[in-house]
């Protein structure tokens, strides 16, 4: 049906990887450095465990360095985050507010399986 996008498959995947990595990086930036400002005060576990994984993992995914490992670690962290913060309240993500955690988990799992793709440090090193 959407065969017109086939020639842009690699570029679209690279854009997905870069944008998701940068968004995840911003979550870590917010937790560790308070930028952009938020009224949410994260507990110490989020500050000292999730914050560095989001900051470093997001940056590595965005630039495409150690992409498979970074994607795997970030995916696992988001799976744990979903079940600790959302999944115990209700099973369905729409009912427990965990849609973003589920999306990040599966996008990062896909990135871990697919690898760096175009526009990545890993591809330029190979």
C-alpha positions as CSV (number, residue, x, y, z in Angstrom):
1,X,0.0,0.0,0.0
2,X,2.6,2.6,1.0
3,X,5.3,1.4,-1.5
4,X,6.2,5.1,-2.1
5,X,8.0,5.0,1.3
6,X,10.1,1.9,0.5
7,X,13.1,4.0,-1.0
8,X,13.2,5.9,2.3
9,X,13.2,3.0,4.7
10,X,16.7,3.4,5.9
11,X,16.4,7.2,6.4
12,X,13.1,6.8,8.2
13,X,14.6,4.3,10.6
14,X,17.6,6.5,11.2
15,X,15.2,9.4,12.0
16,X,13.2,7.2,14.4
17,X,16.4,6.2,16.2
18,X,17.8,9.7,16.5
19,X,14.5,11.3,17.6
20,X,13.7,8.6,20.2
21,X,17.3,8.8,21.5
22,X,17.1,12.6,21.8
23,X,13.7,12.5,23.6
24,X,15.0,9.9,26.0
25,X,18.2,12.0,26.5
26,X,15.9,14.9,27.5
27,X,14.2,12.8,30.2
28,X,17.6,12.1,31.7
29,X,18.6,15.8,31.4
30,X,15.5,16.8,33.3
31,X,16.0,14.2,36.0
32,X,19.7,15.0,36.6
33,X,20.0,18.7,35.8
34,X,16.4,20.0,36.2
35,X,16.2,21.2,32.6
36,X,13.7,21.8,31.3
37,X,12.1,22.6,34.6
38,X,9.4,20.4,36.0
39,X,7.1,20.4,39.0
40,X,7.7,16.6,39.4
41,X,10.2,15.8,42.1
42,X,11.7,12.4,41.2
43,X,12.5,9.9,44.0
44,X,16.2,9.0,44.5
45,X,15.9,5.8,42.6
46,X,14.8,7.7,39.5
47,X,17.5,10.3,40.0
48,X,20.5,8.0,40.4
49,X,19.5,5.0,38.3
50,X,17.0,6.0,35.6
51,X,18.5,9.5,35.1
52,X,22.0,8.3,34.0
53,X,20.6,5.5,31.9
54,X,18.2,7.9,30.1
55,X,21.0,10.5,29.6
56,X,23.8,8.3,28.5
57,X,21.6,5.7,26.7
58,X,19.6,8.3,24.9
59,X,22.8,10.0,23.7
60,X,24.3,6.7,22.6
61,X,21.1,5.8,20.7
62,X,20.8,9.2,19.1
63,X,24.4,9.2,17.8
64,X,24.3,5.5,17.0
65,X,27.3,4.4,19.2
66,X,27.0,1.0,20.8
67,X,23.4,1.1,19.6
68,X,22.4,-2.5,20.2
69,X,23.6,-2.5,23.8
70,X,22.2,0.9,24.6
71,X,18.9,0.0,23.1
72,X,18.8,-3.3,25.0
73,X,19.6,-1.6,28.4
74,X,17.1,1.2,27.8
75,X,14.4,-1.2,26.7
76,X,14.9,-3.3,29.9
77,X,14.8,-0.2,32.0
78,X,11.5,0.9,30.5
79,X,10.0,-2.5,31.0
80,X,11.0,-2.3,34.7
81,X,9.7,1.2,34.9
82,X,6.4,0.2,33.4
83,X,5.8,-2.6,35.9
84,X,7.0,-0.7,38.9
85,X,5.2,2.6,38.2
86,X,2.2,1.7,36.1
87,X,1.6,-2.0,35.6
88,X,0.6,-2.7,39.2
89,X,-2.2,-0.1,39.1
90,X,-4.0,-1.6,36.1
91,X,-3.0,-4.0,33.3
92,X,-3.8,-1.8,30.3
93,X,-1.5,1.1,29.6
94,X,-4.3,3.3,28.6
95,X,-5.8,2.9,32.1
96,X,-2.6,3.2,34.1
97,X,-0.8,6.0,32.2
98,X,2.1,3.8,31.0
99,X,1.8,4.3,27.2
100,X,5.0,6.2,26.9
101,X,6.9,3.6,28.9
102,X,5.5,0.8,26.7
103,X,6.3,2.6,23.5
104,X,9.9,3.4,24.6
105,X,10.4,-0.2,25.7
106,X,9.4,-1.6,22.3
107,X,11.0,1.0,20.2
108,X,14.3,0.5,22.0
109,X,13.9,-3.3,21.8
110,X,13.5,-2.9,18.0
111,X,16.5,-0.6,17.9
112,X,18.5,-3.2,19.8
113,X,17.5,-5.9,17.2
114,X,17.8,-3.7,14.1
115,X,21.1,-2.0,15.0
116,X,22.4,1.5,14.2
117,X,21.5,2.0,10.6
118,X,22.4,5.1,8.6
119,X,23.8,8.3,10.1
120,X,25.4,6.5,13.0
121,X,28.9,6.3,14.6
122,X,28.7,2.5,14.5
123,X,28.1,2.5,10.7
124,X,31.0,4.9,10.1
125,X,33.3,2.7,12.2
126,X,32.4,-0.5,10.3
